[in-house]
Amino acid sequence: MNLNKSQEEANKLLDSLGWAKPGDLTLTEIAYASNADVKESDLGGSRGRILMNGDSAIITIDSKVKLESKRNFILAHEIGHLILHKKITPLFSDTNKTLSEWYAKGKHEIEANQFASELLMPSHLFKPKVNGKTLTLDLIRETADFFGTSQTATLLKYKDLGDFSVSIIYMEDGIVQWKTESNDFPLKFLQKGSNAPEGSVAGDFFKGRDLEEEPILVDAIEWFPEDFEIENHLTTELYEHNFRIGSNGLLCCLWMQ
């Protein structure tokens, strides 16, 4: 299994602590073992912050973050900064946007997100949980519950390691901000800055409708009308499921039947 440097460092940390499975250590214990104190405070517009001094650090989590899976990811992200970036800058302050823009901008933020994903969901444990199984929302929920992660973070991990190819699109106020997909997902052309398609569940949401609780079938041409391969997929339908991100963001996951 090929891992990038951020993922390798996450596994090195887990191995050094004797961690073998979720529940062996809490994220706070892992932070302490990495010479970081963890505290909570009202951070205003930030969700997490780390102040580093040599090999030690103080990690602050916004006290308004109550959801455990979200808190876990923020803490793992800040530990990533400590392990990967301690010689670069003494302070990182992360907002909702920092933590959701996996592929948008910022080399150090992307690395910290990759580290956090691997720290929470090591690839060698993730693959057996999802491989050989049909992609369903229940599978994502069960996997997220096992690792103590959000369904969003679990989907992003599934993109690279699951059996089914998926496309993941992040929108704010109905506008596409970024997208990423499995290497073998056949339709890839969707312009940044384009509107959520009118015939999609996401498009309906940004017009004021409630989100569907379960995946809905939509025509592939609704999402990828300008893709070079769309002529081969005029009758193709995709499952679409969306997750709220903050007050105005939406993460859309598309996959083949």
C-alpha positions in Angstrom: 0.0 0.0 0.0 1.5 3.3 -1.1 1.3 6.0 1.5 2.5 9.6 1.2 4.8 11.2 3.8 2.0 12.7 5.9 0.4 9.3 6.1 3.6 7.5 6.9 4.3 9.9 9.8 0.8 9.3 11.2 1.5 5.5 11.2 4.9 6.0 12.7 3.3 7.9 15.6 0.7 5.2 16.2 3.3 2.5 16.0 5.6 4.3 18.5 2.7 4.4 21.0 1.7 0.8 20.6 -1.7 1.8 19.1 -3.4 -1.1 17.3 -7.0 -0.3 17.0 -9.6 2.5 17.7 -10.1 2.9 21.4 -6.6 2.0 22.5 -5.8 5.7 23.1 -7.8 8.8 23.0 -6.8 11.7 20.7 -6.0 13.7 23.8 -3.7 11.0 25.1 -2.0 10.9 21.7 -1.5 14.6 21.9 0.0 14.4 25.4 2.3 11.6 24.2 3.4 14.0 21.4 4.3 16.6 24.0 1.3 18.8 23.4 -1.1 20.1 26.1 -4.8 20.3 25.0 -7.2 22.8 26.3 -10.6 24.3 25.2 -11.4 28.0 24.8 -13.8 30.2 22.7 -11.7 30.8 19.6 -14.2 33.0 17.8 -13.9 32.2 14.1 -11.3 29.4 14.5 -12.0 25.8 15.3 -8.5 24.8 16.4 -5.2 26.4 17.0 -1.7 25.2 17.9 1.2 27.2 19.3 4.5 25.4 19.1 7.7 26.0 21.0 10.4 23.7 20.0 9.2 20.1 20.4 6.3 21.0 22.7 3.0 22.7 21.9 -0.3 23.9 23.2 -3.4 22.8 21.2 -6.6 24.8 21.7 -9.9 23.4 20.5 -12.9 25.8 20.2 -15.2 25.2 23.1 -18.2 25.5 20.8 -17.3 22.2 19.1 -19.4 19.6 20.8 -19.5 16.8 18.2 -16.9 14.2 19.1 -16.1 13.2 15.5 -15.5 16.8 14.6 -13.4 17.4 17.7 -11.4 14.3 16.9 -10.6 15.5 13.4 -9.6 19.0 14.6 -7.3 17.6 17.3 -5.7 15.1 14.8 -5.2 17.9 12.3 -3.4 20.0 14.9 -1.3 17.0 16.0 -0.4 16.8 12.3 0.9 20.4 12.3 3.0 19.5 15.3 4.6 16.4 13.8 5.0 17.8 10.3 5.5 21.5 10.5 7.1 22.4 13.8 10.2 23.8 12.1 8.2 26.0 9.7 6.0 28.3 11.8 5.1 28.4 15.5 1.4 29.1 15.0 -1.4 27.6 12.9 -5.0 28.7 13.4 -7.6 26.6 11.6 -11.1 27.6 10.6 -14.1 25.6 9.2 -12.8 26.5 5.7 -9.3 25.3 6.5 -10.7 22.0 7.7 -13.1 21.4 4.8 -11.0 22.6 1.9 -9.0 19.4 1.5 -7.9 20.1 -2.0 -8.4 23.9 -2.4 -5.2 25.6 -1.2 -2.4 25.5 1.3 0.2 22.8 1.2 0.6 22.6 5.0 -3.2 22.4 5.5 -3.5 19.6 3.0 -0.7 17.7 4.7 -2.3 18.2 8.1 -5.6 16.9 6.8 -3.9 13.8 5.2 -2.1 13.2 8.5 -5.4 13.5 10.5 -7.3 11.2 8.1 -4.6 8.5 8.5 -4.2 9.0 12.2 -7.9 8.4 12.7 -8.4 5.8 10.0 -5.2 4.0 9.3 -5.3 2.6 5.7 -4.4 -0.9 6.7 -7.5 -1.0 9.0 -9.8 1.0 6.7 -9.5 -1.2 3.6 -10.8 -4.4 5.3 -13.8 -2.5 6.7 -15.0 -1.4 3.2 -13.5 -3.7 0.6 -15.8 -6.4 -0.9 -18.9 -4.5 0.2 -21.4 -2.5 -1.7 -21.2 1.3 -1.2 -24.2 2.4 0.9 -24.8 5.1 3.3 -25.0 2.4 6.1 -21.5 1.3 5.2 -20.2 4.8 5.5 -22.1 5.3 8.8 -20.8 2.0 10.3 -17.2 2.7 9.2 -17.4 6.3 10.6 -18.8 4.9 13.9 -16.0 2.4 14.1 -13.2 5.0 13.7 -15.0 7.8 15.6 -14.9 10.0 12.5 -17.5 12.1 10.6 -19.2 10.6 7.5 -17.6 13.4 5.5 -14.0 12.4 6.5 -14.9 8.7 6.0 -16.2 9.4 2.4 -13.0 11.2 1.6 -11.0 8.3 2.8 -13.3 5.9 0.9 -12.6 7.8 -2.3 -9.0 6.4 -2.4 -9.5 3.0 -0.8 -13.0 1.8 -1.6 -14.2 -0.6 -4.3 -16.6 1.9 -5.9 -15.3 5.0 -7.7 -16.8 8.2 -6.4 -16.7 11.9 -7.1 -16.8 14.4 -4.2 -17.8 18.0 -4.8 -17.7 20.8 -2.2 -20.0 23.8 -2.8 -20.7 27.1 -0.9 -23.9 29.1 -1.5 -24.6 27.0 -4.6 -21.1 27.5 -6.2 -18.6 24.7 -6.8 -15.4 25.4 -4.8 -13.5 22.2 -5.4 -13.9 18.6 -6.4 -11.9 15.4 -6.2 -12.6 11.9 -7.5 -11.4 8.3 -7.5 -8.8 7.7 -10.2 -11.2 5.5 -12.1 -14.3 7.7 -11.9 -15.2 8.2 -15.6 -16.5 11.7 -15.5 -14.2 14.4 -14.3 -14.9 17.8 -15.9 -16.8 20.1 -13.6 -15.7 23.7 -13.6 -14.8 25.4 -10.3 -17.2 28.4 -9.9 -20.1 26.7 -11.7 -23.5 26.5 -10.2 -25.0 23.4 -8.5 -27.0 21.7 -11.3 -30.7 22.5 -11.4 -31.6 18.8 -11.8 -29.5 17.7 -8.8 -30.4 17.3 -5.1 -27.7 19.9 -4.3 -29.3 22.3 -6.7 -32.7 21.8 -5.0 -31.1 22.4 -1.5 -29.6 25.7 -2.5 -33.1 26.8 -3.7 -34.4 26.2 -0.2 -35.5 22.6 -0.2 -34.6 20.1 2.5 -31.9 17.6 1.9 -32.8 14.0 1.2 -31.9 11.6 4.0 -30.9 8.8 1.6 -29.0 8.8 -1.7 -31.1 9.7 -4.8 -30.5 8.7 -8.4 -29.8 11.5 -10.8 -28.7 11.6 -14.4 -25.0 11.8 -14.9 -25.5 14.5 -17.6 -27.0 16.8 -14.9 -23.6 17.0 -13.2 -21.2 16.6 -16.1 -22.8 18.0 -19.3 -19.5 19.3 -20.7 -17.4 16.2 -19.9 -15.7 14.7 -23.0 -17.0 11.3 -22.0 -20.6 12.2 -21.4 -21.6 10.9 -24.9 -20.8 7.4 -23.5 -22.9 8.1 -20.4 -26.1 9.7 -21.7 -28.2 7.0 -19.9 -26.0 6.7 -16.9 -27.5 7.4 -13.5 -25.5 8.3 -10.4 -26.3 8.1 -6.7 -26.1 11.5 -5.1 -25.9 12.2 -1.4 -25.1 15.4 0.3 -23.7 16.5 3.7 -24.0 20.0 5.3 -20.7 21.7 6.1 -21.1 24.7 8.3 -23.9 27.2 7.6 -23.5 27.6 3.8 -21.4 24.6 2.6 -22.5 21.3 1.1 -20.4 18.2 0.4 -21.8 16.1 -2.4 -20.8 12.5 -3.1 -21.7 10.8 -6.4 -21.2 7.2 -7.4 -22.2 4.7 -10.0 -25.0 2.3 -9.5 
